[in-house]
Amino acid sequence: MVIDRGASIGTAALAAHGLSKRFKKKVALDKVDLAIPAGSVTALVGPNGAGKTTLIRVCMAFERPNAGTVEVDGVDPWKHRSEALRRVGYVPQTPAVYRGLSVEDHLAMARSLHSGFDSDYARRRLDQLGIPLDQRADTLSGGQAAQLGLAVALGTRAKVLLLDEPLANLDPLARREFIQVLLDAVKAEGSTALLSSHIVTDVEDACDRLVILGGGKVRLDCPLEEARQTHRLTEADSPPPGGTAVGSFLGRNGKTIMTLWRLAPGAGPGGDQGTGQGETSEAASLEDVVLGYLAAGRSIGLQLN
């Protein structure tokens, strides 16, 4: 596991310390340590079953950890649940909408549950997308329902936004619109967002930090640009200069086995470099980085959807 310690726990908007969660014989989280910097937009990436939803549910005090602690904006949600939840805006994978209610009804319900809910702010976000306030929830498209859920989360004016794969069931245009609304809000409010996804392309242009979760463990935690700059890809087992093997996986052609290498500090990307045995390394895409870490320790590489 590679973790960037640039964000101290004291300045972290979201922090986990030795966090573990087990469901009977299944280990969902295994001694997870995280420190998500305030003001960042962090991609939480991993395949289905990696522990992403469990991590978010523990942060929301929906699931109690078996070991370790978690803090949301410095507050332990299990010791001070109401205080922690006031600091969190939550968007689940399946929009929490009620079919018989209008969009305005959902805002009114949110206002009744959150004393500080900013209805005008939520309405402005919906108006930008042309979603009528009098439209019934059961007539909303998937993208509109997701935007309603995001507008409600933003209306809480929470300092930390937890988004649990909200893009999974949206078409490409709806995904792009959702991300743009999120980024505009985070920039304007100075809030922090943790965006969970198993689709790398959804988060590549939206986030400034990457956390790869696989098998309940943090495989990589660093700024997004650092992830790109400090990894190389080869078709051979011979490392580029200063490289340490991360993992091997099946290439895009379905035949070649590719190996991801992490460069030693100070080595730099250095352009295409010979490995000394007639092979060359190339820059690793963000998807390559994710695949390499998820394949680490496995005999067969896996592809994300």
Sequence and secondary structure as in RCSB ss.txt:
>XXXX:A:sequence
MVIDRGASIGTAALAAHGLSKRFKKKVALDKVDLAIPAGSVTALVGPNGAGKTTLIRVCMAFERPNAGTVEVDGV
DPWKHRSEALRRVGYVPQTPAVYRGLSVEDHLAMARSLHSGFDSDYARRRLDQLGIPLDQRADTLSGGQAAQLGL
AVALGTRAKVLLLDEPLANLDPLARREFIQVLLDAVKAEGSTALLSSHIVTDVEDACDRLVILGGGKVRLDCPLE
EARQTHRLTEADSPPPGGTAVGSFLGRNGKTIMTLWRLAPGAGPGGDQGTGQGETSEAASLEDVVLGYLAAGRSI
GLQLN
>XXXX:A:secstr
 EE   S GGGEEEEEEEEEEEETTEEEEEEEEEEEETT EEEEE  TTSSHHHHHHHHTTSS  SEEEEEETTB
 TTTSHHHHHTTEEEE SS    TTSBHHHHHHHHHHH TT  HHHHHHHHHHTT  TT BGGG  HHHHHHHHH
HHHHHTT SEEEEESTTTTS HHHHHHHHHHHHHHHHHHT EEEEEES HHHHTTT SEEEEEETTEEEEEEEHH
HHHHTEEEESSSS  TTEEEEEEEE TTSS EEEEEEE TT    SS B SSS B EE  HHHHHHHHHHTT SS
     
